[in-house]
Amino acid sequence: MIGETTVIGDDCYLLQNVILGAHVITGHVTHDRHPKLGNNVEIGAFTKILGNIRIGNNVKISPNCIITRDVDDNTSIIVASYYQIEKKKSGLRYTGYRILDKDIVVYIDGLEAEGVDTVKYESEQGESKVTQIEKDSVILPDVTDKRNIKLKMYKNKEWFNELIVNV
């Protein structure tokens, strides 16, 4: 399904049952309310991209995603099981998590190699805390809300990548 005001760039590849639609019902208003896809965008089957958002150039989106915010150029959106990884051409790879009492250990290959110096986590309530990095894992101390934990990774004090883990 492709919404009325959707724009699709050159050399895009969309698999079956992709929805490029509005975020809300508008009562047939004709304002700009659908996604804008850049060039060389690949979208997996059953993905929904909703709202007046921009999907950058050279973006890859895996099947079964729901995208409701802008995606930068050269980004891959990967969804598997209960976690979503947003990454920008990096060597980071989520490999799992473990719960130790009230702490959660999230394993991410490549943290050290990519030079990640700070990882902060944010719960659904907006609580943000700095974590402890140990080689290729991140320790989240004393986590009370164990759902949809967003990890934001920084290099040289600049946001670099993020990972959302549903524990």
DSSP file (Angstrom, degrees, kcal/mol; ACC not computed):
  #  RESIDUE AA STRUCTURE BP1 BP2  ACC     N-H-->O    O-->H-N    N-H-->O    O-->H-N    TCO  KAPPA ALPHA  PHI   PSI    X-CA   Y-CA   Z-CA
    1    1 A M              0   0    0      0, 0.0    19,-2.9     0, 0.0     2,-0.5   0.000 360.0 360.0 360.0 128.1    0.0    0.0    0.0
    2    2 A I  B     -a   20   0A   0     17,-0.2    19,-0.2     4,-0.0    17,-0.1  -0.973 360.0-129.8-122.1 118.9    1.5    3.3   -1.0
    3    3 A G    >   -     0   0    0     17,-3.0     3,-1.6    -2,-0.5    18,-0.1  -0.180  25.7-105.3 -67.3 159.5   -0.1    6.5    0.4
    4    4 A E  T 3  S+     0   0    0      1,-0.3    -1,-0.1    29,-0.0    28,-0.1   0.807 116.7  37.8 -56.6 -39.4   -1.2    9.4   -1.8
    5    5 A T  T 3  S+     0   0    0     26,-0.1    -1,-0.3     2,-0.1    29,-0.2   0.223  85.8 129.7-102.7  15.7    1.7   11.8   -0.8
    6    6 A T    <   -     0   0    0     -3,-1.6     2,-0.4    14,-0.2    30,-0.2  -0.424  42.5-157.1 -68.0 141.7    4.4    9.2   -0.6
    7    7 A V  E     -d   36   0B   0     28,-1.7    30,-3.5    -2,-0.1     2,-0.5  -0.991   4.4-164.4-121.2 130.3    7.7    9.9   -2.5
    8    8 A I  E     -d   37   0B   0     -2,-0.4    30,-0.1    28,-0.2    31,-0.1  -0.966  11.9-143.5-118.3 124.5    9.9    7.0   -3.5
    9    9 A G    >   -     0   0    0     29,-0.8     3,-0.6    28,-0.7    30,-0.2   0.078  37.4 -64.7 -72.5-172.6   13.5    7.7   -4.6
   10   10 A D  T 3  S+     0   0    0      1,-0.2    30,-2.8    30,-0.0    31,-0.3  -0.429 110.4  11.5 -77.6 149.8   15.5    5.9   -7.3
   11   11 A D  T 3  S+     0   0    0     28,-0.2     2,-0.2     1,-0.2    -1,-0.2   0.832  82.7 160.6  55.5  41.9   16.5    2.2   -7.2
   12   12 A C    <   -     0   0    0     -3,-0.6     2,-0.4    28,-0.2    30,-0.2  -0.649  26.9-154.5 -92.3 152.3   14.3    1.3   -4.2
   13   13 A Y  E     +g   42   0C   0     28,-2.9    30,-3.0    -2,-0.2     2,-0.5  -0.966  13.6 179.0-132.6 112.3   13.4   -2.3   -3.5
   14   14 A L  E     -g   43   0C   0     -2,-0.4    30,-0.2    28,-0.2     3,-0.1  -0.962  13.3-151.3-119.1 128.6   10.1   -3.1   -1.6
   15   15 A L    >   -     0   0    0     28,-2.1     3,-0.7    -2,-0.5    31,-0.1  -0.261  43.8 -55.2 -87.4-178.1    9.0   -6.6   -0.8
   16   16 A Q  T 3  S+     0   0    0      1,-0.2    30,-1.9    29,-0.1    31,-0.3  -0.140 114.5  15.6 -64.4 151.1    5.4   -7.8   -0.4
   17   17 A N  T 3  S+     0   0    0      1,-0.2     2,-0.4    28,-0.2    -1,-0.2   0.770  78.6 156.0  60.2  33.2    2.9   -6.3    2.0
   18   18 A V    <   -     0   0    0     -3,-0.7     2,-0.5    28,-0.2    -1,-0.2  -0.741  29.1-152.5 -84.6 135.9    4.9   -3.1    2.7
   19   19 A I  E     - b   0  48A   0     28,-2.6    30,-3.3    -2,-0.4     2,-0.6  -0.957  17.7-178.3-113.5 122.8    2.8   -0.2    3.9
   20   20 A L  E     +ab   2  49A   0    -19,-2.9   -17,-3.0    -2,-0.5     2,-0.2  -0.824  41.5 142.1-113.2  86.0    3.9    3.4    3.2
   21   21 A G  E     - b   0  50A   0     28,-1.6    30,-2.5    -2,-0.6     2,-0.1  -0.582  53.8 -79.5-126.7 179.4    1.0    5.1    5.0
   22   22 A A        -     0   0    0     28,-0.2    12,-0.1    -2,-0.2    -1,-0.1  -0.415  32.3-131.7 -76.6 156.5   -0.2    8.0    7.1
   23   23 A H  S    S+     0   0    0     10,-0.5     2,-0.3    27,-0.1    -1,-0.1   0.783  87.2  15.9 -80.6 -29.2    0.3    7.8   10.9
   24   24 A V  S    S-     0   0    0      9,-0.2     2,-0.4     0, 0.0    -1,-0.1  -0.919  90.1 -91.5-139.1 163.7   -3.3    8.8   11.7
   25   25 A I        -     0   0    0     -2,-0.3    -2,-0.0     1,-0.1     0, 0.0  -0.661  38.7-176.1 -76.9 129.6   -6.6    9.0    9.9
   26   26 A T        -     0   0    0     -2,-0.4     3,-0.2     3,-0.1    -1,-0.1   0.404  42.1-110.7-113.4   1.8   -7.0   12.5    8.5
   27   27 A G  S    S-     0   0    0      1,-0.2    -2,-0.1     2,-0.1     0, 0.0   0.894  76.6 -56.7  69.9  38.3  -10.5   12.6    7.0
   28   28 A H  S    S+     0   0    0      1,-0.2     2,-0.2     2,-0.0    -1,-0.2   0.770  86.4 162.0  63.0  30.9   -9.2   12.7    3.4
   29   29 A V        -     0   0    0     -3,-0.2    -1,-0.2     1,-0.1    -3,-0.1  -0.599  34.6-144.4 -75.3 142.7   -7.1   15.8    4.0
   30   30 A T        +     0   0    0     -2,-0.2    -1,-0.1     2,-0.1     3,-0.1   0.238  53.9 124.6 -99.4  14.9   -4.5   16.2    1.2
   31   31 A H  S    S-     0   0    0      1,-0.1     2,-0.8     2,-0.1   -26,-0.1  -0.207  80.9 -76.4 -68.7 168.6   -1.6   17.6    3.2
   32   32 A D  S    S+     0   0    0      1,-0.2    -1,-0.1   -28,-0.1    20,-0.1  -0.529  73.5 140.9 -70.0 104.7    1.8   15.9    3.2
   33   33 A R        +     0   0    0     -2,-0.8   -10,-0.5    18,-0.1    18,-0.3   0.333  40.8  81.5-133.0   5.4    1.3   13.0    5.5
   34   34 A H  S    S-     0   0    0    -29,-0.2   -12,-0.1   -12,-0.1    16,-0.1  -0.728  81.8 -82.4-117.1 164.3    3.2   10.0    4.0
   35   35 A P        -     0   0    0      0, 0.0   -28,-1.7     0, 0.0     2,-0.5  -0.161  28.3-143.7 -66.0 155.8    6.8    8.8    4.1
   36   36 A K  E     -de   7  54B   0     17,-2.6    19,-3.1   -30,-0.2     2,-0.4  -0.985  15.9-156.6-119.3 117.8    9.5   10.1    1.8
   37   37 A L  E     -de   8  55B   0    -30,-3.5   -28,-0.7    -2,-0.5    19,-0.2  -0.805   5.7-145.7 -99.0 134.6   12.1    7.4    0.7
   38   38 A G        -     0   0    0     17,-2.3   -29,-0.8    18,-0.6     3,-0.5   0.079  41.3 -63.7 -75.6-164.1   15.6    8.3   -0.4
   39   39 A N  S    S+     0   0    0      1,-0.2    19,-2.6   -30,-0.2    20,-0.3  -0.556 113.2  18.1 -85.7 151.4   17.5    6.5   -3.1
   40   40 A N  S    S+     0   0    0    -30,-2.8     2,-0.4     1,-0.2    -1,-0.2   0.866  81.1 161.1  58.9  42.5   18.7    2.9   -2.8
   41   41 A V        -     0   0    0     -3,-0.5   -28,-2.9   -31,-0.3     2,-0.5  -0.810  23.1-162.8 -96.0 132.8   16.2    2.0    0.0
   42   42 A E  E     -gh  13  60C   0     17,-2.6    19,-2.7    -2,-0.4     2,-0.5  -0.973   6.3-171.6-116.8 127.1   15.5   -1.7    0.6
   43   43 A I  E     -gh  14  61C   0    -30,-3.0   -28,-2.1    -2,-0.5    19,-0.2  -0.976  15.1-136.3-125.4 124.4   12.4   -2.6    2.7
   44   44 A G    >   -     0   0    0     17,-2.4     3,-1.0    -2,-0.5    20,-0.1  -0.230  39.5 -73.4 -74.1 164.3   11.6   -6.1    3.9
   45   45 A A  T 3  S+     0   0    0      1,-0.2    19,-2.0    18,-0.1   -28,-0.2  -0.160 111.5  15.1 -58.4 147.1    8.2   -7.8    3.7
   46   46 A F  T 3  S+     0   0    0    -30,-1.9     2,-0.3     1,-0.2    -1,-0.2   0.653  87.0 147.0  64.5  21.3    5.4   -6.8    6.1
   47   47 A T    <   -     0   0    0     -3,-1.0   -28,-2.6   -31,-0.3     2,-0.5  -0.660  35.7-152.6 -87.6 143.1    7.1   -3.5    7.1
   48   48 A K  E     -bc  19  66A   0     17,-2.8    19,-3.0    -2,-0.3     2,-0.6  -0.973  10.2-174.0-117.5 122.7    5.0   -0.5    8.0
   49   49 A I  E     -bc  20  67A   0    -30,-3.3   -28,-1.6    -2,-0.5     2,-0.4  -0.967  19.4-172.6-116.2 114.3    6.4    3.0    7.5
   50   50 A L  E     +b   21   0A   0     17,-2.7   -28,-0.2    -2,-0.6   -27,-0.1  -0.904  31.1  11.4-122.8 132.9    4.0    5.5    8.9
   51   51 A G  S    S-     0   0    0    -30,-2.5     2,-2.0    -2,-0.4   -18,-0.1  -0.256  97.0 -48.2 103.5 173.7    3.7    9.3    8.8
   52   52 A N  S    S+     0   0    0    -20,-0.1     2,-0.3   -17,-0.1   -18,-0.1  -0.564  87.5 137.0 -82.5  75.8    5.4   12.2    7.1
   53   53 A I        -     0   0    0     -2,-2.0   -17,-2.6    16,-0.1     2,-0.5  -0.799  52.1-120.8-122.7 162.8    8.9   11.0    7.8
   54   54 A R  E     -e   36   0B   0     -2,-0.3    17,-2.4   -19,-0.2     2,-0.6  -0.913  12.9-162.7-108.9 128.1   12.1   10.8    5.8
   55   55 A I  E     -ef  37  71B   0    -19,-3.1   -17,-2.3    -2,-0.5    17,-0.2  -0.959  29.6-133.9-105.0 117.5   13.9    7.5    5.1
   56   56 A G    >   -     0   0    0     15,-2.5     3,-0.6    -2,-0.6   -18,-0.6   0.168  27.5 -73.4 -66.8-178.5   17.5    8.4    4.0
   57   57 A N  T 3  S+     0   0    0      1,-0.2    17,-2.7   -19,-0.1    18,-0.3  -0.464 111.8  16.7 -75.0 148.4   19.6    7.2    1.2
   58   58 A N  T 3  S+     0   0    0    -19,-2.6     2,-0.4     1,-0.2    -1,-0.2   0.871  87.3 155.7  58.8  42.5   21.1    3.7    1.3
   59   59 A V    <   -     0   0    0     -3,-0.6   -17,-2.6   -20,-0.3     2,-0.4  -0.811  28.3-161.7-102.2 140.2   18.8    2.5    4.1
   60   60 A K  E     -hi  42  76C   0     15,-2.0    17,-2.9    -2,-0.4     2,-0.5  -0.990   5.4-171.7-121.6 128.9   18.0   -1.2    4.7
   61   61 A I  E     -hi  43  77C   0    -19,-2.7   -17,-2.4    -2,-0.4    17,-0.2  -0.980  17.5-136.2-123.1 123.6   15.0   -2.1    6.8
   62   62 A S    >   -     0   0    0     15,-2.7     3,-0.7    -2,-0.5   -18,-0.2  -0.219  38.6 -76.1 -73.8 167.7   14.4   -5.7    7.7
   63   63 A P  T 3  S+     0   0    0      0, 0.0    16,-0.2     0, 0.0   -17,-0.2  -0.178 109.2  24.2 -61.3 154.6   11.0   -7.5    7.6
   64   64 A N  T 3  S+     0   0    0    -19,-2.0     2,-0.2     1,-0.2   -17,-0.2   0.688  84.3 144.3  66.6  24.7    8.2   -6.8   10.1
   65   65 A C    <   -     0   0    0     -3,-0.7   -17,-2.8   -20,-0.2     2,-0.5  -0.584  41.0-151.2 -88.2 154.9    9.4   -3.4   11.3
   66   66 A I  E     -c   48   0A   0     -2,-0.2     2,-0.5   -19,-0.2   -17,-0.2  -0.972  17.4-169.6-122.9 113.9    7.2   -0.5   12.2
   67   67 A I  E     +c   49   0A   0    -19,-3.0   -17,-2.7    -2,-0.5   -14,-0.1  -0.910  22.3 156.9-110.9 123.9    9.0    2.8   11.5
   68   68 A T        +     0   0    0     -2,-0.5     2,-0.3   -19,-0.2    -1,-0.1   0.237  59.9  53.4-130.3  11.5    7.5    6.0   12.8
   69   69 A R  S    S-     0   0    0    -18,-0.1   -16,-0.1   -16,-0.1   -19,-0.0  -0.960  94.8 -74.1-143.0 162.3   10.5    8.4   12.9
   70   70 A D        -     0   0    0     -2,-0.3     2,-0.4   -18,-0.1   -15,-0.2  -0.122  38.2-149.9 -55.3 148.1   13.1    9.6   10.5
   71   71 A V  B     -f   55   0B   0    -17,-2.4   -15,-2.5    -4,-0.1     3,-0.1  -0.993  17.7-128.1-123.1 124.8   15.9    7.2    9.5
   72   72 A D    >   -     0   0    0     -2,-0.4     3,-0.6   -17,-0.2   -16,-0.1  -0.173  35.8 -81.5 -67.9 161.1   19.3    8.7    8.7
   73   73 A D  T 3  S+     0   0    0      1,-0.2   -15,-0.2   -18,-0.1    -1,-0.1  -0.205 112.0  20.3 -55.4 151.6   21.3    7.9    5.5
   74   74 A N  T 3  S+     0   0    0    -17,-2.7    15,-0.4     1,-0.2     2,-0.3   0.830  93.8 137.4  57.5  39.5   23.4    4.7    5.5
   75   75 A T    <   -     0   0    0     -3,-0.6   -15,-2.0   -18,-0.3     2,-0.4  -0.884  42.1-152.5-117.9 147.0   21.4    3.1    8.3
   76   76 A S  E     -iJ  60  87C   0     11,-2.3    11,-2.0    -2,-0.3     2,-0.6  -0.966   4.5-156.1-115.3 136.2   20.2   -0.5    8.8
   77   77 A I  E     -iJ  61  86C   0    -17,-2.9   -15,-2.7    -2,-0.4     2,-0.5  -0.962  17.0-175.5-110.2 121.0   17.1   -1.3   10.9
   78   78 A I  E     - J   0  85C   0      7,-2.4     7,-2.6    -2,-0.6     2,-0.5  -0.969   8.0-175.8-122.4 127.2   17.2   -4.8   12.1
   79   79 A V  E     + J   0  84C   0     -2,-0.5     2,-0.3     5,-0.2     5,-0.2  -0.988  11.5 161.1-123.3 128.5   14.4   -6.5   14.1
   80   80 A A  E >   - J   0  83C   0      3,-1.9     3,-1.9    -2,-0.5     2,-0.2  -0.962  62.7 -39.6-145.8 127.5   14.7  -10.0   15.4
   81   81 A S  T 3  S-     0   0    0     -2,-0.3     0, 0.0     1,-0.2     0, 0.0  -0.387 122.3 -20.6  58.8-120.0   12.6  -11.5   18.2
   82   82 A Y  T 3  S+     0   0    0     -2,-0.2    84,-0.7    84,-0.1     2,-0.4   0.188 120.0  75.2-109.3  16.3   12.0   -8.8   20.9
   83   83 A Y  E <   -JK  80 165C   0     -3,-1.9    -3,-1.9    82,-0.2     2,-0.4  -0.932  56.8-155.9-128.6 154.4   14.8   -6.4   20.2
   84   84 A Q  E     -JK  79 164C   0     80,-2.2    80,-2.9    -2,-0.4     2,-0.5  -0.993   6.9-161.5-127.2 133.1   15.5   -3.8   17.6
   85   85 A I  E     -JK  78 163C   0     -7,-2.6    -7,-2.4    -2,-0.4     2,-0.5  -0.955   3.1-167.8-115.0 131.0   18.9   -2.6   16.6
   86   86 A E  E     +JK  77 162C   0     76,-1.7    76,-1.4    -2,-0.5     2,-0.4  -0.978  21.5 172.0-111.8 122.8   19.4    0.7   14.8
   87   87 A K  E     -J   76   0C   0    -11,-2.0   -11,-2.3    -2,-0.5     2,-0.7  -0.974  32.6-145.0-138.1 151.0   22.9    0.9   13.5
   88   88 A K  S    S-     0   0    0     -2,-0.4   -13,-0.2    72,-0.3   -14,-0.1  -0.816  72.0 -62.3-114.0  88.6   24.9    3.2   11.3
   89   89 A K  S    S+     0   0    0     -2,-0.7     2,-0.3   -15,-0.4    -1,-0.1   0.858  94.6 137.5  38.8  60.1   27.4    1.2    9.3
   90   90 A S        -     0   0    0      2,-0.2    -1,-0.1     1,-0.0    -3,-0.0  -0.769  66.7-116.0-126.6 172.8   29.3    0.0   12.4
   91   91 A G  S    S+     0   0    0     -2,-0.3     2,-0.2    19,-0.2    22,-0.1   0.235  71.4 125.0 -93.2  13.3   30.8   -3.2   13.6
   92   92 A L        -     0   0    0     18,-0.1     2,-0.3    19,-0.1    18,-0.2  -0.511  35.0-179.4 -76.3 141.5   28.5   -3.5   16.6
   93   93 A R  E     -O  109   0D   0     16,-1.9    16,-2.6    -2,-0.2     2,-0.3  -0.930  23.8-135.4-145.8 117.8   26.4   -6.7   16.9
   94   94 A Y  E     +O  108   0D   0     -2,-0.3    14,-0.2    14,-0.2     3,-0.1  -0.532  26.1 172.7 -69.3 130.8   23.9   -7.5   19.6
   95   95 A T  E     -     0   0D   0     12,-2.8     2,-0.2     1,-0.4    13,-0.2   0.408  49.4 -76.6-123.6   0.4   24.4  -11.1   20.9
   96   96 A G  E     -O  107   0D   0     11,-0.9    11,-3.2     2,-0.0    -1,-0.4  -0.793  38.7-105.3 137.0-177.1   22.1  -11.4   23.9
   97   97 A Y  E     -O  106   0D   0      9,-0.2     2,-0.3    -2,-0.2     9,-0.2  -0.939  13.6-155.4-144.9 165.9   21.6  -10.5   27.5
   98   98 A R  E     -O  105   0D   0      7,-2.3     7,-3.3    -2,-0.3     2,-0.5  -0.992  14.7-136.6-144.7 140.3   21.6  -12.0   30.9
   99   99 A I  E     -O  104   0D   0     -2,-0.3     2,-0.5     5,-0.2     5,-0.2  -0.883  17.6-176.6-101.8 125.7   19.9  -11.0   34.2
  100  100 A L  E >   -O  103   0D   0      3,-2.9     3,-2.9    -2,-0.5     2,-0.3  -0.922  62.6 -64.4-122.0 101.9   21.9  -11.1   37.4
  101  101 A D  T 3  S-     0   0    0     -2,-0.5     0, 0.0     1,-0.3     0, 0.0  -0.409 119.8 -17.1  54.1-115.0   19.8  -10.3   40.4
  102  102 A K  T 3  S+     0   0    0     -2,-0.3    41,-3.1    -3,-0.1    -1,-0.3   0.462 124.6  88.7 -96.7  -2.0   18.8   -6.6   39.7
  103  103 A D  E <   -O  100   0D   0     -3,-2.9    -3,-2.9    39,-0.2     2,-0.4  -0.666  61.7-153.5 -94.8 150.8   21.5   -6.1   37.1
  104  104 A I  E     -OP  99 140D   0     36,-1.9    36,-3.2    -2,-0.3     2,-0.6  -0.991   2.7-156.1-121.8 132.5   21.2   -6.8   33.4
  105  105 A V  E     -OP  98 139D   0     -7,-3.3    -7,-2.3    -2,-0.4     2,-0.5  -0.944   8.5-164.8-108.0 120.9   24.2   -7.6   31.2
  106  106 A V  E     -OP  97 138D   0     32,-2.8    32,-2.7    -2,-0.6     2,-0.6  -0.923  10.9-144.7-107.5 126.1   23.8   -6.8   27.5
  107  107 A Y  E     +OP  96 137D   0    -11,-3.2   -12,-2.8    -2,-0.5   -11,-0.9  -0.804  23.8 170.1 -97.1 123.4   26.3   -8.4   25.2
  108  108 A I  E >   -O   94   0D   0     28,-1.7     3,-1.2    -2,-0.6   -14,-0.2  -0.928  25.4-141.3-134.4 106.9   27.3   -6.3   22.2
  109  109 A D  E 3  S+O   93   0D   0    -16,-2.6   -16,-1.9    -2,-0.4    27,-0.0  -0.457  84.2  30.3 -66.5 136.8   30.3   -7.5   20.1
  110  110 A G  T 3> S+     0   0    0    -18,-0.2     4,-2.5    -2,-0.1    -1,-0.2   0.421  73.6 122.8  99.4  -0.1   32.5   -4.7   18.8
  111  111 A L  H <>>S+     0   0    0     -3,-1.2     5,-2.1     1,-0.2     4,-0.6   0.948  84.1  39.3 -57.6 -49.8   32.0   -2.1   21.6
  112  112 A E  H >45S+     0   0    0     23,-0.3     3,-0.9     1,-0.2    -1,-0.2   0.922 116.2  50.8 -67.1 -44.7   35.8   -2.0   22.3
  113  113 A A  H 345S+     0   0    0      1,-0.3    -1,-0.2     2,-0.1    -2,-0.2   0.843 110.6  49.2 -64.0 -34.5   36.7   -2.1   18.6
  114  114 A E  H 3<5S-     0   0    0     -4,-2.5    -1,-0.3   -23,-0.1    -2,-0.2   0.572 112.4-119.5 -81.8  -9.3   34.4    0.7   17.7
  115  115 A G  T <<5 +     0   0    0     -3,-0.9     2,-0.4    -4,-0.6    41,-0.3   0.786  45.0 174.6  78.0  27.2   35.7    2.9   20.5
  116  116 A V      < +     0   0    0     -5,-2.1    39,-0.2    -6,-0.2    -1,-0.2  -0.555   5.5 174.4 -68.6 122.9   32.4    3.3   22.4
  117  117 A D        +     0   0    0     37,-2.2     2,-0.3    -2,-0.4    38,-0.2   0.643  60.3  30.9-107.6 -18.2   33.3    5.2   25.5
  118  118 A T  E     -L  154   0C   0     36,-1.5    36,-2.9    14,-0.1     2,-0.4  -0.998  54.5-175.0-142.8 137.3   29.8    5.8   27.1
  119  119 A V  E     -L  153   0C   0     -2,-0.3    12,-2.6    12,-0.3     2,-0.4  -0.993   9.1-172.3-130.1 125.9   26.6    3.8   27.1
  120  120 A K  E     -LM 152 130C   0     32,-2.5    32,-3.2    -2,-0.4     2,-0.4  -0.889  10.1-148.2-112.9 146.7   23.4    5.3   28.7
  121  121 A Y  E     -LM 151 129C   0      8,-3.0     8,-2.3    -2,-0.4     2,-0.4  -0.912   7.5-165.2-117.9 149.6   20.2    3.4   29.2
  122  122 A E  E     -LM 150 128C   0     28,-2.5    28,-2.7    -2,-0.4     6,-0.2  -0.995   8.4-150.6-132.7 126.9   16.7    4.8   29.1
  123  123 A S    >   -     0   0    0      4,-1.8     3,-2.0    -2,-0.4    26,-0.1  -0.316  39.2 -94.5 -87.4 176.0   13.6    3.0   30.4
  124  124 A E  T 3  S+     0   0    0     23,-0.6    -1,-0.1     1,-0.3    24,-0.1   0.762 125.9  60.6 -62.1 -24.4   10.0    3.5   29.1
  125  125 A Q  T 3  S-     0   0    0      2,-0.1    -1,-0.3    20,-0.1     3,-0.1   0.444 121.1-108.1 -83.0   0.7    9.5    6.0   31.9
  126  126 A G    <   +     0   0    0     -3,-2.0     2,-0.2     1,-0.3    -2,-0.1   0.471  65.9 153.4  88.5   1.8   12.3    8.2   30.5
  127  127 A E        -     0   0    0      1,-0.0    -4,-1.8    -5,-0.0     2,-0.4  -0.477  26.0-162.8 -65.5 130.4   14.8    7.4   33.3
  128  128 A S  E     +M  122   0C   0     -6,-0.2     2,-0.3    -2,-0.2    -6,-0.2  -0.975  14.3 167.7-124.0 128.4   18.4    7.7   31.9
  129  129 A K  E     -M  121   0C   0     -8,-2.3    -8,-3.0    -2,-0.4     2,-0.3  -0.974  35.1-115.3-138.1 150.2   21.5    6.3   33.6
  130  130 A V  E     -M  120   0C   0     -2,-0.3   -10,-0.2   -10,-0.2     2,-0.2  -0.634  35.6-150.3 -80.7 143.3   25.1    5.7   32.7
  131  131 A T        -     0   0    0    -12,-2.6     2,-0.5    -2,-0.3   -12,-0.3  -0.461  16.6-105.6-105.6 178.9   26.1    2.1   32.5
  132  132 A Q  E     -Q  139   0D   0      7,-2.1     7,-3.3    -2,-0.2     2,-0.5  -0.942  29.7-150.7-108.2 127.0   29.3    0.2   33.1
  133  133 A I  E     -Q  138   0D   0     -2,-0.5     2,-0.4     5,-0.2     5,-0.2  -0.848  14.6-179.4-100.4 129.9   31.2   -1.0   30.0
  134  134 A E  E >   -Q  137   0D   0      3,-2.7     3,-1.1    -2,-0.5     2,-0.5  -0.893  59.6 -70.9-130.0 102.2   33.3   -4.2   30.2
  135  135 A K  T 3  S-     0   0    0     -2,-0.4   -23,-0.3     1,-0.3   -22,-0.0  -0.339 121.4  -4.3  51.5-102.0   35.0   -5.1   26.9
  136  136 A D  T 3  S+     0   0    0     -2,-0.5   -28,-1.7   -25,-0.2     2,-0.3  -0.154 124.1  71.7-114.3  39.2   32.0   -6.3   24.8
  137  137 A S  E <   -PQ 107 134D   0     -3,-1.1    -3,-2.7   -30,-0.2     2,-0.4  -0.984  62.5-144.2-145.9 158.5   29.2   -6.1   27.3
  138  138 A V  E     -PQ 106 133D   0    -32,-2.7   -32,-2.8    -2,-0.3     2,-0.6  -0.988  12.1-149.7-124.2 129.8   27.3   -3.4   29.1
  139  139 A I  E     -PQ 105 132D   0     -7,-3.3    -7,-2.1    -2,-0.4   -34,-0.2  -0.893   4.2-162.3-103.5 123.8   26.1   -3.7   32.7
  140  140 A L  E     -P  104   0D   0    -36,-3.2   -36,-1.9    -2,-0.6     3,-0.5  -0.901  20.3-144.3-103.3 105.7   22.9   -2.0   33.7
  141  141 A P        -     0   0    0      0, 0.0   -38,-0.2     0, 0.0    -2,-0.0  -0.452  65.8  -6.8 -77.7 141.9   22.9   -1.8   37.5
  142  142 A D  S    S-     0   0    0      1,-0.2     2,-0.6    -2,-0.2   -39,-0.2   0.877  75.4-174.9  48.5  57.9   19.8   -2.1   39.6
  143  143 A V        +     0   0    0    -41,-3.1    -1,-0.2    -3,-0.5     3,-0.1  -0.749  14.9 172.9 -87.3 121.3   17.2   -2.1   36.8
  144  144 A T  S    S+     0   0    0     -2,-0.6     2,-0.8     1,-0.2    -1,-0.2   0.803  70.8  54.5 -95.6 -36.0   13.6   -2.1   38.1
  145  145 A D        -     0   0    0      1,-0.1    -1,-0.2     2,-0.0   -21,-0.1  -0.875  64.8-178.6-102.2 107.6   11.7   -1.7   34.8
  146  146 A K        +     0   0    0     -2,-0.8    21,-0.4    -3,-0.1     2,-0.4  -0.112  45.8  99.5-102.3  36.5   12.9   -4.5   32.6
  147  147 A R  S    S-     0   0    0      1,-0.2   -23,-0.6    20,-0.2    19,-0.2  -0.964  89.3  -9.8-122.5 141.2   10.9   -3.7   29.4
  148  148 A N  S    S-     0   0    0     -2,-0.4     2,-0.5     1,-0.2    18,-0.3   0.886  72.7-170.9  43.6  63.0   12.0   -1.9   26.3
  149  149 A I  E     - N   0 165C   0     16,-2.9    16,-2.9    -3,-0.1     2,-0.6  -0.738   9.0-150.8 -85.3 124.4   15.4   -0.7   27.5
  150  150 A K  E     -LN 122 164C   0    -28,-2.7   -28,-2.5    -2,-0.5     2,-0.5  -0.863   6.9-161.6 -99.8 124.1   17.0    1.8   25.1
  151  151 A L  E     -LN 121 163C   0     12,-3.7    12,-2.2    -2,-0.6     2,-0.5  -0.918   1.7-163.1-104.9 125.8   20.8    1.9   25.1
  152  152 A K  E     -LN 120 162C   0    -32,-3.2   -32,-2.5    -2,-0.5     2,-0.4  -0.942   9.0-153.9-109.7 125.4   22.4    4.9   23.5
  153  153 A M  E     -LN 119 161C   0      8,-3.2     7,-3.4    -2,-0.5     8,-1.4  -0.806   9.2-165.2-105.4 140.1   26.1    4.6   22.6
  154  154 A Y  E     -LN 118 159C   0    -36,-2.9   -37,-2.2    -2,-0.4   -36,-1.5  -0.941  12.9-167.4-127.0 144.2   28.6    7.4   22.4
  155  155 A K  E >  S- N   0 158C   0      3,-2.3     3,-2.0    -2,-0.4   -39,-0.1  -1.000  85.5  -8.1-124.5 129.1   32.0    7.9   21.0
  156  156 A N  T 3  S-     0   0    0     -2,-0.4    -1,-0.1   -41,-0.3     3,-0.1   0.879 130.3 -57.8  51.3  41.8   33.9   11.1   22.0
  157  157 A K  T 3  S+     0   0    0      1,-0.2     2,-0.4    -3,-0.0    -1,-0.3   0.583 114.4 115.9  66.5  14.1   30.8   12.4   23.7
  158  158 A E  E <  S- N   0 155C   0     -3,-2.0    -3,-2.3     0, 0.0    -1,-0.2  -0.934  76.2-105.0-114.1 138.2   28.7   12.2   20.5
  159  159 A W  E     + N   0 154C   0     -2,-0.4    -5,-0.2    -5,-0.2     3,-0.1  -0.353  46.2 165.3 -57.5 133.9   25.7    9.9   20.0
  160  160 A F  E     -     0   0C   0     -7,-3.4     2,-0.3     1,-0.5   -72,-0.3   0.693  53.3 -16.2-122.5 -39.6   26.9    7.0   17.8
  161  161 A N  E     - N   0 153C   0     -8,-1.4    -8,-3.2   -74,-0.1    -1,-0.5  -0.971  51.9-145.7-163.3 164.6   24.3    4.2   17.9
  162  162 A E  E     -KN  86 152C   0    -76,-1.4   -76,-1.7    -2,-0.3     2,-0.4  -0.991   4.3-166.3-145.9 157.6   21.3    2.8   19.8
  163  163 A L  E     -KN  85 151C   0    -12,-2.2   -12,-3.7    -2,-0.3     2,-0.5  -0.998   9.1-153.8-141.4 133.9   19.9   -0.5   20.7
  164  164 A I  E     -KN  84 150C   0    -80,-2.9   -80,-2.2    -2,-0.4     2,-0.5  -0.961  15.2-171.1-112.5 122.1   16.4   -1.3   22.1
  165  165 A V  E     -KN  83 149C   0    -16,-2.9   -16,-2.9    -2,-0.5     2,-0.8  -0.952  14.4-155.2-116.3 126.8   16.2   -4.5   24.1
  166  166 A N              0   0    0    -84,-0.7   -19,-0.2    -2,-0.5   -84,-0.1  -0.888 360.0 360.0 -99.6 106.6   12.9   -6.0   25.3
  167  167 A V              0   0    0     -2,-0.8   -20,-0.2   -21,-0.4    -1,-0.1   0.425 360.0 360.0 -90.1 360.0   13.9   -8.0   28.4
